[in-house]
Amino acid sequence: MNLMEWFEKGLSPQNYIDAMQVNKEEMNKIYNRFSLSDEEKIRLADLNDAGLKVVALTEDWCGDAMLNNPILLKIAEEAGMEVRFVLRDQNLELMDQYLTNGTSRAIPIYIFIDKEGDEKAVWGPRAKQIQELVASERSKLPAQDADDFKDKQMNMYRRLTASYQEDSKIWHTVADSIIDALVSGK
């Protein structure tokens, strides 16, 4: 399938949200609390009504999707882009074309396409600064075979998830990263 066909196959934002079983409340909380800054809106102005569409590879259980998807939706609303959500686990044919580091099925991945369905930019699964934060937190964990590894790992995930839901600086870091990809076309 080509990217336009994947877009057409995807779920509308409302259908995706309605079907969510995990992180629905948390995602909606971020969506309802996040607003683009005036500077972010200015950076998006040239994209208004350019006819861009977004194929968002995602799953509702993913903490990064919980953080990034509501921010993507705000960006899309501002720039007049249509978004369709494609579930990763049911669409590995597409996912495997957008592996992180050539090996990982990390999500979310946002594929921005033009009116003809040609790829214009790809973003994901994390903003660079958020990846650095996660890597820093992971580096503090004990060895995987340590007795307390799983407990400490779960505590780390809980702390990250809480910061994803509360820290507006993180939200704007994500927004700026997505906008950078859109503006640069990378």
Backbone as a chain_set.jsonl record, in Angstrom:
{"seq": "MNLMEWFEKGLSPQNYIDAMQVNKEEMNKIYNRFSLSDEEKIRLADLNDAGLKVVALTEDWCGDAMLNNPILLKIAEEAGMEVRFVLRDQNLELMDQYLTNGTSRAIPIYIFIDKEGDEKAVWGPRAKQIQELVASERSKLPAQDADDFKDKQMNMYRRLTASYQEDSKIWHTVADSIIDALVSGK", "coords": {"N": [[0.84, -1.197, 0.0], [0.39, 2.303, -0.625], [1.358, 5.433, 0.968], [-0.856, 7.173, 1.086], [-2.956, 5.382, 0.97], [-2.55, 4.033, 3.38], [-3.09, 6.158, 5.092], [-5.817, 6.567, 4.537], [-6.818, 4.182, 5.494], [-6.498, 4.457, 8.196], [-7.579, 5.333, 11.584], [-9.816, 7.924, 12.527], [-9.012, 10.745, 14.656], [-11.009, 10.925, 16.708], [-12.249, 8.386, 16.58], [-10.067, 6.772, 17.225], [-9.491, 7.654, 19.861], [-11.928, 7.062, 21.12], [-11.827, 4.28, 21.044], [-9.75, 3.66, 22.71], [-8.183, 1.751, 25.271], [-6.268, 1.95, 27.161], [-4.483, 4.466, 28.88], [-6.182, 6.526, 28.086], [-7.515, 8.515, 29.641], [-5.253, 9.85, 30.627], [-4.035, 10.766, 28.259], [-6.04, 12.466, 27.278], [-6.021, 14.326, 29.32], [-3.543, 15.622, 28.974], [-3.982, 16.667, 26.403], [-6.096, 18.447, 26.923], [-4.877, 20.284, 28.598], [-2.679, 21.31, 27.282], [-1.401, 23.921, 25.278], [-0.366, 25.409, 22.276], [2.433, 27.594, 22.057], [2.691, 31.125, 21.274], [4.931, 31.53, 19.663], [5.35, 28.928, 18.649], [3.032, 28.67, 17.139], [3.466, 30.658, 15.213], [5.652, 29.556, 13.881], [4.372, 27.458, 12.641], [2.731, 28.673, 10.826], [3.306, 28.894, 8.051], [2.635, 26.416, 7.16], [-0.047, 26.231, 7.244], [-2.994, 25.137, 5.843], [-1.642, 23.741, 3.815], [-2.308, 21.331, 3.003], [-1.267, 19.075, 4.164], [-1.095, 15.778, 5.535], [-1.262, 13.363, 8.192], [0.037, 10.257, 9.018], [-0.197, 8.4, 11.759], [1.55, 6.154, 13.457], [0.857, 4.095, 16.104], [-0.007, 2.994, 19.464], [-2.339, 2.483, 22.078], [-1.387, 1.734, 24.591], [1.135, 2.71, 24.867], [3.44, 4.736, 26.525], [4.931, 6.869, 25.446], [3.351, 7.512, 23.257], [1.088, 8.371, 24.614], [2.015, 10.798, 25.591], [2.926, 12.163, 23.224], [0.895, 12.027, 21.2], [-1.399, 13.756, 21.871], [-0.174, 16.232, 21.624], [0.656, 16.237, 18.963], [-1.919, 16.306, 17.844], [-2.793, 18.886, 18.562], [-0.949, 20.433, 17.124], [-1.626, 19.646, 14.541], [-4.243, 20.61, 14.37], [-3.764, 23.362, 14.479], [-2.281, 23.752, 12.137], [-3.967, 22.883, 10.182], [-3.964, 20.191, 9.396], [-4.908, 16.868, 8.541], [-5.263, 14.006, 10.581], [-4.611, 10.562, 10.887], [-4.819, 7.611, 12.713], [-2.892, 4.719, 12.857], [-2.749, 1.495, 13.928], [0.031, 0.06, 15.33], [0.591, -2.713, 15.986], [-1.157, -4.165, 14.441], [-0.385, -3.569, 11.948], [2.201, -4.207, 10.887], [3.555, -4.291, 8.501], [3.676, -1.663, 7.538], [4.871, -0.464, 9.802], [7.382, -1.696, 9.859], [8.744, -0.395, 7.906], [9.566, 1.872, 9.069], [11.415, 1.651, 11.177], [13.037, 2.35, 14.257], [16.367, 3.209, 14.551], [16.829, 1.229, 12.718], [16.059, -1.208, 13.735], [14.16, -1.285, 15.816], [10.75, -1.348, 16.74], [9.7, 1.041, 17.738], [7.355, 3.411, 18.951], [5.427, 6.462, 19.17], [5.312, 6.924, 15.591], [5.315, 9.478, 13.292], [4.211, 10.125, 10.144], [4.387, 12.452, 7.782], [2.562, 13.527, 5.059], [2.068, 14.809, 1.718], [-0.476, 16.305, -0.44], [-0.495, 14.575, -2.576], [0.262, 12.253, -1.449], [2.911, 11.83, -0.979], [5.783, 11.334, 1.021], [6.766, 13.789, 3.324], [7.934, 14.454, 5.743], [9.222, 12.776, 8.656], [8.679, 11.832, 11.984], [9.621, 10.803, 15.249], [10.424, 8.186, 17.62], [10.532, 9.773, 19.859], [11.194, 13.096, 21.097], [14.468, 14.476, 20.828], [15.578, 15.489, 23.249], [13.905, 14.32, 25.129], [14.465, 11.654, 24.701], [17.084, 11.66, 25.622], [16.609, 12.217, 28.337], [15.192, 9.87, 29.094], [17.177, 7.958, 28.561], [19.113, 8.754, 30.421], [17.741, 8.253, 32.825], [17.437, 5.479, 32.594], [20.096, 4.713, 32.757], [20.634, 4.822, 35.424], [19.546, 2.613, 36.529], [19.796, -0.61, 38.172], [21.729, -3.567, 37.233], [20.209, -5.76, 34.82], [19.836, -8.326, 35.783], [19.713, -8.01, 38.468], [18.157, -8.311, 41.689], [16.386, -6.271, 42.379], [15.83, -4.992, 40.011], [13.43, -5.018, 38.358], [11.538, -3.749, 40.038], [12.726, -1.22, 40.417], [12.82, -0.383, 37.76], [10.069, -0.217, 37.158], [9.36, 1.831, 38.928], [10.83, 3.909, 37.787], [9.497, 4.134, 35.312], [6.988, 4.955, 36.252], [7.632, 7.473, 37.35], [8.517, 8.83, 35.032], [6.169, 8.729, 33.486], [4.457, 10.253, 35.096], [5.759, 12.742, 34.939], [5.485, 13.214, 32.214], [2.783, 13.735, 32.108], [2.46, 16.054, 33.57], [4.42, 18.067, 33.222], [4.809, 20.941, 31.604], [6.978, 21.938, 30.221], [8.125, 19.708, 29.059], [6.087, 19.08, 27.262], [6.236, 21.253, 25.481], [8.805, 20.883, 24.534], [8.458, 18.553, 23.042], [6.57, 19.51, 21.164], [8.099, 21.502, 19.85], [10.069, 19.886, 18.712], [8.601, 18.263, 16.921], [7.6, 20.272, 15.241], [10.033, 21.281, 14.272], [10.824, 19.079, 12.654], [8.79, 19.117, 10.755], [9.106, 21.682, 9.569], [11.701, 21.567, 8.585], [11.476, 19.425, 6.942], [12.391, 16.845, 7.414]], "CA": [[0.0, 0.0, 0.0], [1.12, 3.565, -0.561], [1.081, 6.18, 2.199], [-2.223, 7.697, 1.075], [-3.836, 4.262, 1.315], [-2.415, 3.839, 4.829], [-3.828, 7.264, 5.709], [-7.261, 6.3, 4.384], [-7.13, 3.02, 6.333], [-6.355, 4.816, 9.606], [-8.701, 5.788, 12.405], [-9.87, 9.353, 12.829], [-8.655, 10.958, 16.064], [-12.112, 10.591, 17.62], [-12.414, 6.929, 16.612], [-8.929, 6.23, 17.98], [-9.683, 7.968, 21.282], [-13.081, 6.289, 21.601], [-11.463, 2.866, 21.158], [-8.629, 3.478, 23.639], [-8.388, 0.958, 26.483], [-5.183, 2.288, 28.09], [-3.956, 5.842, 28.797], [-7.161, 7.455, 27.498], [-7.681, 9.653, 30.558], [-3.979, 10.57, 30.69], [-3.856, 11.464, 26.987], [-7.003, 13.569, 27.243], [-5.572, 15.33, 30.292], [-2.495, 16.406, 28.308], [-4.629, 17.402, 25.315], [-6.901, 19.548, 27.478], [-4.04, 21.252, 29.309], [-1.605, 21.816, 26.434], [-1.666, 24.894, 24.215], [0.834, 25.858, 21.573], [2.86, 28.965, 22.348], [2.588, 32.022, 20.124], [6.082, 31.25, 18.803], [5.086, 27.669, 17.946], [1.991, 28.96, 16.133], [4.113, 31.412, 14.133], [6.466, 28.607, 13.115], [3.472, 26.6, 11.87], [1.886, 29.478, 9.938], [3.559, 28.596, 6.637], [2.076, 25.103, 6.837], [-1.512, 26.313, 7.263], [-3.708, 24.812, 4.61], [-0.756, 23.178, 2.797], [-2.875, 20.043, 2.62], [-0.523, 17.952, 4.733], [-1.812, 14.767, 6.292], [-0.359, 12.634, 9.084], [-0.194, 8.862, 9.368], [0.4, 8.259, 13.087], [1.694, 4.769, 13.926], [0.738, 4.233, 17.544], [-0.804, 2.049, 20.254], [-2.802, 3.223, 23.259], [-0.653, 1.337, 25.787], [2.479, 3.29, 24.825], [3.602, 5.978, 27.278], [5.372, 7.939, 24.553], [2.167, 7.914, 22.486], [0.25, 9.137, 25.543], [2.595, 12.139, 25.627], [3.107, 12.808, 21.922], [-0.3, 12.115, 20.363], [-2.203, 14.972, 22.054], [0.592, 17.38, 21.122], [0.485, 16.158, 17.515], [-3.278, 16.752, 17.496], [-2.834, 20.359, 18.664], [-0.185, 20.945, 15.98], [-2.431, 19.385, 13.342], [-5.36, 21.56, 14.376], [-3.237, 24.693, 14.168], [-1.778, 23.804, 10.756], [-4.976, 22.387, 9.254], [-3.584, 18.865, 8.908], [-5.725, 15.734, 8.947], [-4.491, 12.944, 11.231], [-5.208, 9.232, 10.986], [-4.042, 6.724, 13.57], [-2.731, 3.35, 12.375], [-2.255, 0.711, 15.054], [1.287, -0.613, 14.99], [0.611, -4.166, 16.118], [-1.972, -4.748, 13.37], [0.104, -3.047, 10.674], [3.663, -4.32, 10.93], [4.083, -4.032, 7.156], [4.032, -0.239, 7.532], [5.799, -0.195, 10.901], [8.726, -2.18, 9.547], [9.382, 0.57, 7.007], [9.929, 3.047, 9.872], [12.058, 1.171, 12.392], [13.987, 3.232, 14.921], [17.72, 2.637, 14.488], [16.819, 0.094, 11.816], [15.748, -2.469, 14.41], [13.145, -1.196, 16.868], [9.391, -0.937, 16.381], [9.334, 2.073, 18.71], [6.269, 4.292, 18.53], [4.747, 6.692, 17.911], [6.001, 7.44, 14.411], [4.415, 10.34, 12.529], [4.615, 10.244, 8.742], [3.689, 13.599, 7.203], [2.475, 13.369, 3.612], [1.423, 15.919, 1.01], [-1.755, 16.007, -1.097], [-0.3, 13.439, -3.489], [0.622, 11.083, -0.66], [4.365, 11.695, -0.887], [6.338, 11.609, 2.347], [7.416, 15.096, 3.459], [8.732, 14.437, 6.976], [8.929, 11.687, 9.587], [9.079, 12.172, 13.349], [9.324, 9.844, 16.301], [9.334, 8.073, 18.574], [10.677, 10.756, 20.943], [12.053, 14.258, 20.905], [15.85, 14.172, 21.222], [15.784, 15.793, 24.67], [13.169, 13.33, 25.917], [15.261, 10.429, 24.592], [18.22, 11.829, 26.536], [16.066, 12.074, 29.69], [14.91, 8.448, 29.312], [18.468, 7.258, 28.625], [19.716, 9.108, 31.71], [17.024, 7.507, 33.867], [17.769, 4.056, 32.442], [21.484, 4.49, 33.171], [20.654, 4.749, 36.889], [18.978, 1.338, 36.962], [20.76, -1.685, 38.412], [21.83, -4.556, 36.159], [18.929, -6.43, 34.579], [19.71, -9.554, 36.572], [19.638, -7.655, 39.891], [16.867, -8.64, 42.309], [15.492, -5.109, 42.45], [15.747, -4.325, 38.707], [12.051, -4.814, 37.892], [10.901, -2.728, 40.888], [13.307, 0.093, 40.104], [12.391, -0.038, 36.41], [8.668, 0.215, 37.241], [9.368, 3.15, 39.577], [11.31, 4.856, 36.78], [8.396, 4.353, 34.358], [5.955, 5.756, 36.931], [8.126, 8.863, 37.439], [8.48, 9.406, 33.687], [4.764, 8.905, 33.101], [3.945, 11.401, 35.848], [6.322, 13.98, 34.38], [4.857, 13.395, 30.895], [1.43, 14.256, 32.303], [2.414, 17.292, 34.348], [5.481, 19.038, 32.943], [4.542, 21.656, 30.349], [8.237, 22.087, 29.481], [8.233, 18.499, 28.242], [5.113, 19.208, 26.171], [6.747, 22.198, 24.484], [9.966, 20.235, 23.923], [7.903, 17.66, 22.019], [5.981, 20.34, 20.102], [9.184, 22.115, 19.076], [10.736, 18.835, 17.956], [7.731, 17.906, 15.793], [7.589, 21.42, 14.338], [11.335, 21.279, 13.59], [10.792, 18.066, 11.591], [7.891, 19.612, 9.699], [9.665, 22.854, 8.893], [12.916, 21.155, 7.865], [11.145, 18.367, 5.999], [13.194, 15.64, 7.695]], "C": [[0.874, 1.246, 0.0], [0.667, 4.348, 0.673], [-0.33, 6.76, 2.232], [-3.222, 6.59, 1.428], [-3.757, 3.943, 2.809], [-3.194, 4.923, 5.565], [-5.327, 6.961, 5.682], [-7.715, 5.125, 5.24], [-7.187, 3.393, 7.817], [-7.637, 5.286, 10.259], [-8.657, 7.304, 12.555], [-9.45, 9.54, 14.289], [-9.775, 10.554, 17.026], [-12.331, 9.09, 17.712], [-11.287, 6.264, 17.389], [-9.146, 6.434, 19.481], [-10.836, 7.155, 21.862], [-12.725, 4.83, 21.854], [-10.357, 2.61, 22.179], [-9.051, 2.694, 24.879], [-7.387, 1.339, 27.58], [-4.792, 3.742, 27.839], [-4.925, 6.862, 28.203], [-7.301, 8.707, 28.365], [-6.414, 10.51, 30.589], [-3.736, 11.369, 29.406], [-4.798, 12.66, 26.899], [-6.606, 14.69, 28.2], [-4.497, 16.229, 29.66], [-3.127, 17.261, 27.21], [-5.374, 18.633, 25.857], [-6.071, 20.624, 28.158], [-2.988, 21.914, 28.428], [-2.127, 22.824, 25.417], [-0.343, 25.258, 23.576], [1.152, 27.288, 21.978], [2.673, 29.823, 21.097], [3.727, 31.76, 19.143], [5.877, 29.967, 17.999], [4.038, 27.875, 16.853], [2.577, 29.716, 14.943], [4.929, 30.475, 13.251], [5.616, 27.696, 12.236], [2.704, 27.347, 10.785], [2.086, 29.145, 8.46], [2.969, 27.258, 6.202], [0.549, 25.129, 6.779], [-2.067, 26.042, 5.878], [-2.789, 24.353, 3.481], [-1.258, 21.808, 2.348], [-2.117, 18.848, 3.158], [-1.456, 17.039, 5.519], [-0.774, 14.025, 7.137], [-0.861, 11.206, 9.262], [0.553, 8.659, 10.687], [0.382, 6.787, 13.487], [1.755, 4.804, 15.443], [0.059, 3.02, 18.157], [-1.17, 2.766, 21.553], [-2.054, 2.885, 24.541], [0.708, 2.032, 25.908], [2.533, 4.628, 25.558], [4.064, 7.142, 26.415], [4.216, 8.427, 23.681], [1.221, 8.747, 23.351], [0.715, 10.586, 25.596], [2.511, 12.831, 24.271], [1.824, 12.985, 21.118], [-1.143, 13.365, 20.621], [-1.492, 16.226, 21.547], [0.526, 17.411, 19.599], [-0.89, 16.692, 17.113], [-3.403, 18.27, 17.572], [-2.09, 21.0, 17.489], [-1.004, 20.793, 14.702], [-3.604, 20.352, 13.255], [-4.889, 22.945, 13.952], [-2.853, 24.811, 12.697], [-2.785, 23.261, 9.73], [-4.637, 21.045, 8.635], [-4.59, 17.821, 9.396], [-4.811, 14.653, 9.517], [-5.299, 11.651, 11.184], [-4.248, 8.354, 11.778], [-4.076, 5.298, 13.013], [-2.088, 2.566, 13.52], [-1.055, -0.134, 14.63], [1.148, -2.126, 14.936], [-0.222, -4.871, 15.048], [-1.454, -4.37, 11.985], [1.631, -3.049, 10.619], [4.298, -4.075, 9.567], [4.502, -2.563, 7.031], [5.08, 0.054, 8.603], [7.222, -0.579, 10.517], [9.442, -1.327, 8.5], [9.911, 1.786, 7.777], [10.533, 2.639, 11.213], [13.017, 2.223, 12.955], [15.33, 2.525, 14.973], [17.77, 1.373, 13.644], [16.406, -1.225, 12.441], [14.515, -2.431, 15.3], [11.804, -0.699, 16.336], [8.856, 0.088, 17.374], [8.275, 3.001, 18.104], [6.102, 5.415, 19.543], [5.718, 7.16, 16.821], [4.968, 8.238, 13.628], [4.99, 10.529, 11.128], [3.757, 11.352, 8.129], [3.737, 13.459, 5.686], [1.761, 14.571, 2.99], [0.14, 15.439, 0.334], [-1.675, 14.803, -2.017], [0.054, 12.148, -2.74], [2.112, 10.84, -0.565], [4.834, 12.095, 0.51], [7.072, 12.94, 2.34], [8.301, 15.169, 4.699], [8.298, 13.228, 7.803], [9.449, 12.114, 10.951], [8.759, 11.002, 14.258], [10.514, 8.949, 16.585], [9.386, 9.081, 19.723], [11.444, 11.964, 20.447], [13.44, 13.906, 21.439], [16.07, 14.384, 22.721], [15.056, 14.8, 25.572], [13.905, 11.996, 25.86], [16.452, 10.498, 25.545], [17.776, 11.675, 27.991], [15.825, 10.605, 30.014], [16.214, 7.667, 29.428], [19.167, 7.525, 29.952], [19.06, 8.323, 32.848], [17.363, 6.023, 33.802], [19.179, 3.763, 32.936], [21.619, 4.359, 34.686], [20.107, 3.427, 37.418], [20.077, 0.328, 37.269], [20.807, -2.627, 37.21], [20.51, -5.317, 36.037], [18.747, -7.706, 35.401], [19.677, -9.281, 38.082], [18.234, -7.927, 40.42], [15.884, -7.473, 42.269], [15.317, -4.394, 41.1], [14.306, -4.012, 38.317], [11.337, -3.737, 38.714], [11.419, -1.334, 40.547], [12.906, 0.556, 38.705], [10.94, 0.468, 36.428], [8.557, 1.589, 37.905], [9.828, 4.227, 38.592], [10.187, 5.173, 35.793], [7.29, 5.197, 34.986], [6.368, 7.228, 37.026], [8.065, 9.541, 36.071], [7.047, 9.687, 33.246], [4.157, 10.104, 33.819], [4.481, 12.71, 35.275], [5.744, 14.252, 32.992], [3.49, 14.055, 31.037], [1.386, 15.637, 32.923], [3.34, 18.402, 33.87], [5.271, 19.711, 31.585], [5.825, 21.908, 29.557], [8.455, 20.876, 28.575], [7.298, 18.61, 27.047], [5.653, 20.131, 25.075], [8.023, 21.675, 23.814], [9.504, 19.324, 22.792], [7.35, 18.481, 20.859], [7.072, 20.943, 19.226], [9.89, 21.089, 18.2], [9.906, 18.425, 16.732], [7.715, 19.032, 14.765], [8.907, 21.517, 13.582], [11.348, 20.292, 12.426], [9.91, 18.534, 10.436], [8.503, 20.725, 8.881], [10.886, 22.464, 8.053], [12.626, 20.091, 6.809], [11.964, 17.108, 6.187], [12.419, 14.655, 8.533]], "O": [[1.971, 1.242, 0.56], [-0.295, 3.966, 1.339], [-0.939, 6.831, 3.299], [-4.216, 6.842, 2.108], [-4.769, 3.621, 3.433], [-3.879, 4.64, 6.548], [-6.013, 7.089, 6.696], [-8.869, 5.075, 5.664], [-7.853, 2.718, 8.602], [-8.63, 5.591, 9.599], [-7.585, 7.891, 12.694], [-9.522, 8.597, 15.077], [-9.516, 9.912, 18.044], [-12.574, 8.567, 18.799], [-11.517, 5.306, 18.127], [-9.001, 5.5, 20.27], [-10.731, 6.622, 22.966], [-13.26, 4.211, 22.774], [-10.058, 1.455, 22.482], [-10.112, 2.929, 25.457], [-7.618, 1.088, 28.762], [-4.775, 4.19, 26.692], [-4.508, 7.966, 27.852], [-7.213, 9.827, 27.864], [-6.486, 11.739, 30.578], [-3.285, 12.513, 29.459], [-4.389, 13.746, 26.489], [-6.833, 15.866, 27.915], [-4.544, 17.451, 29.8], [-2.834, 18.452, 27.106], [-5.277, 19.723, 25.294], [-6.52, 21.764, 28.281], [-2.459, 22.967, 28.783], [-3.158, 22.609, 24.78], [0.673, 25.396, 24.256], [0.251, 28.094, 22.213], [2.517, 29.3, 19.994], [3.516, 31.766, 17.93], [6.19, 29.919, 16.809], [4.154, 27.312, 15.765], [2.223, 29.443, 13.796], [4.903, 30.583, 12.026], [6.084, 27.215, 11.203], [2.093, 26.723, 9.918], [1.118, 29.119, 7.7], [2.821, 27.001, 5.007], [-0.077, 24.172, 6.322], [-1.656, 26.644, 4.886], [-3.112, 24.549, 2.309], [-0.704, 21.202, 1.431], [-2.294, 17.729, 2.675], [-2.46, 17.473, 6.084], [0.421, 14.051, 6.846], [-2.02, 10.974, 9.607], [1.781, 8.735, 10.73], [-0.67, 6.239, 13.816], [2.617, 5.475, 16.011], [-0.394, 2.126, 17.443], [-0.387, 3.566, 22.064], [-2.082, 3.669, 25.49], [1.356, 1.943, 26.951], [1.767, 5.542, 25.252], [3.639, 8.278, 26.626], [4.113, 9.62, 23.397], [0.625, 9.714, 22.875], [-0.108, 11.5, 25.641], [2.066, 13.976, 24.191], [1.672, 13.989, 20.422], [-1.575, 13.995, 19.655], [-2.139, 17.17, 21.094], [0.361, 18.476, 19.004], [-1.006, 17.448, 16.148], [-4.059, 18.876, 16.724], [-2.55, 21.994, 16.926], [-1.064, 21.709, 13.881], [-3.918, 20.854, 12.176], [-5.547, 23.615, 13.156], [-3.073, 25.852, 12.078], [-2.477, 23.191, 8.54], [-4.98, 20.785, 7.482], [-5.064, 17.889, 10.53], [-3.72, 14.415, 8.999], [-6.509, 11.647, 11.411], [-3.039, 8.353, 11.546], [-5.143, 4.749, 12.736], [-1.021, 2.929, 14.015], [-1.131, -0.932, 13.696], [1.542, -2.754, 13.953], [-0.009, -6.054, 14.781], [-2.007, -4.795, 10.971], [2.262, -2.029, 10.342], [5.465, -3.691, 9.491], [5.562, -2.262, 6.481], [6.065, 0.743, 8.338], [8.165, 0.15, 10.826], [10.629, -1.53, 8.244], [10.615, 2.625, 7.216], [10.202, 3.209, 12.253], [13.72, 2.9, 12.204], [15.415, 1.371, 15.393], [18.653, 0.536, 13.83], [16.397, -2.254, 11.765], [13.886, -3.467, 15.514], [11.749, 0.262, 15.569], [7.702, 0.013, 17.797], [8.305, 3.324, 16.916], [6.596, 5.312, 20.666], [6.783, 7.71, 17.098], [3.88, 7.742, 13.335], [6.103, 11.024, 10.956], [2.545, 11.198, 7.979], [4.807, 13.295, 5.1], [0.966, 15.251, 3.639], [-0.276, 14.296, 0.52], [-2.662, 14.095, -2.217], [0.134, 11.079, -3.344], [2.544, 9.774, -0.124], [4.347, 13.062, 1.096], [7.899, 13.197, 1.465], [9.31, 15.875, 4.7], [7.181, 12.728, 7.676], [10.532, 12.69, 11.059], [7.765, 10.301, 14.07], [11.503, 8.968, 15.851], [8.419, 9.234, 20.47], [12.235, 11.879, 19.508], [13.57, 13.133, 22.388], [16.682, 13.546, 23.384], [15.538, 14.475, 26.657], [13.966, 11.281, 26.86], [16.788, 9.51, 26.198], [18.487, 11.069, 28.793], [16.207, 10.138, 31.087], [16.345, 6.807, 30.298], [19.751, 6.615, 30.541], [19.745, 7.795, 33.724], [17.555, 5.382, 34.835], [19.436, 2.686, 33.475], [22.621, 3.835, 35.173], [20.193, 3.151, 38.615], [21.165, 0.397, 36.696], [20.012, -2.493, 36.28], [19.789, -5.495, 37.018], [17.618, -8.111, 35.678], [19.621, -10.216, 38.88], [17.249, -7.792, 39.695], [14.678, -7.681, 42.138], [14.725, -3.316, 41.046], [13.989, -2.87, 37.982], [10.615, -2.908, 38.159], [10.642, -0.389, 40.407], [12.677, 1.745, 38.485], [10.624, 1.469, 35.784], [7.748, 2.417, 37.487], [9.277, 5.328, 38.569], [9.949, 6.337, 35.472], [6.717, 6.061, 34.321], [5.55, 8.121, 36.807], [7.619, 10.683, 35.957], [6.752, 10.751, 32.701], [3.423, 10.885, 33.214], [3.735, 13.68, 35.141], [5.535, 15.411, 32.632], [3.086, 14.843, 30.182], [0.373, 16.327, 32.814], [3.055, 19.576, 34.103], [5.53, 19.11, 30.543], [5.766, 22.076, 28.339], [8.922, 21.021, 27.445], [7.682, 18.265, 25.93], [5.54, 19.827, 23.888], [8.288, 21.992, 22.654], [10.091, 19.323, 21.71], [7.631, 18.183, 19.698], [6.98, 20.902, 17.999], [10.269, 21.393, 17.069], [10.447, 18.26, 15.639], [7.805, 18.783, 13.563], [8.913, 21.802, 12.385], [11.823, 20.619, 11.338], [10.262, 18.357, 9.27], [8.433, 20.72, 7.652], [11.075, 22.97, 6.947], [13.424, 19.877, 5.896], [12.208, 16.377, 5.228], [12.934, 13.587, 8.865]]}, "num_chains": 1, "name": "protein.A"}
